Amino acid sequence: MEFRAPRGTRDILPSEIGRWQHLESCFQELCRLHGFEEIRTPLFEHTELFSRSVGEESDIVSKEMYTFLDRGGRQVTLRPEGTAPVVRAYLQRGLASQPQPVKLYYYGPMFRYDRPQAGRYRQFHQVGVEMYGAGTPAADLEVISLCTSFFNRLGVNGAELQLNSVGCSRCRPPYRERLVSFLKPREELLCADCRRRHRENPLRVLDCKRPGCRRAITGAPLLAEYLCRECSEHFLALLRLLDRSNIPYRENPYLVRGLDYYTRTAFEFVPREGNDSGSLGGGGRYDDLVEYCGGPATPAVGVALGVERILLAMGEPEGDRYSPGVYIACAPGEEEAEVEALSLARELRDLGVVAEPELTGRSLRGQLKLANRKGYRRVIIIGPRELEQGLFTLRDMVGGSQREYSRSDLLAEVTRPVSGPNSE
Ligand code: HAM
């Protein structure tokens, strides 16, 4: 029987893991520099958490959740996003009573039953931040500028920041009504999804990419014209801060995002080269969600970035040809040599050197070939002659030169950083 991974999932192989780890540590470091602390929430939650906060009518809740009954008959869902679980933890674990703003970050897998294609998976990863208790445009700016610094550090430069204000619970309902009546005579043009949305979540029609829907919304009233004074001032202040921070952006009056909890600021990082794999990340303000989930009224803002999509946008890095450790080759079938190799490996690891001893019993020539393929620049050889003389041969795989060392000289030599092509 041949097992295959479920559709839309990936194995992250050793050859790719370096890029993942680089991205993760870069994100962690930036969060630390911005004063965000890590939070880890469960991979599954009660379904209701998502259906109530992300919204019953959203694509995520209506079509994409991995929901099942557990053995106790409870309905649970593999988390499709990180914001709702973080809000839940913020309230349940007493973070709401800590000094505000509470600034949290997370990293991990999310699950959506999406149609798999490049950059779109059923298990994918997000890095994200959430900030509670700061309602100022400066808080929005901090979240956005953390993302732009992240992209800069990773060398991702093809993402355009698009920005809109989706208003608040005061100014959105009258707009919503205007939009519904504007769309009514144009319903014929709408795709099946948008006909449903038109009734249940009309704002989502605005960012449908299908040609009929794009035509239907031509000339539609814009939310910007309906914003209340506070929402409008907040948005203009954020734009000024972005200008003064030299963060380029484009206002997109049709950007509404696919999750229902947003208020005021909504933004996305959209790849410039119109590829279809979707945005690199998105977020915004969600000032009503904490209260909606049973907590005190608390302004909140956050973002999540798609790790797979960022890795695609980063392109291929220049790989390091050589690994910094040593391979320890030993005469096959010689127990003495094997014991020596294993004990040397332990000693080197205690000194912080990556050390891999031979384990398969192949020929010395085969071992050298393997070490080269594995990218070891330095190989310690323990052959019959070395055993007899109590010495160790150190081979430089770049030029092929070899030298013999006593044990103590060898340890001094391999703990010294290598210069030349290996260290670049
Ligand atoms: P979202 O826009 O649903 O927002 O997802 C954020 C990012 O996750 C997307 O821009 C994309 O890069 C990535 N992503 C989403 N679905 C997939 C998929 N099927 N395959 C690969 N990548 C994917 C949220 O999740 C909100 N929780 C963001 C947020 C945080 N808002 C406030 N705080």
Residues whose N, C-alpha, C, O or C-beta is under 5 A from the ligand:
A	BS01	HAM	E81 G82 T83 R112 D114 G119 R120 Y121 F124 V129 S279 L280 G281 G282 G283 G284 G302 V303 A304 L305 G306 R309
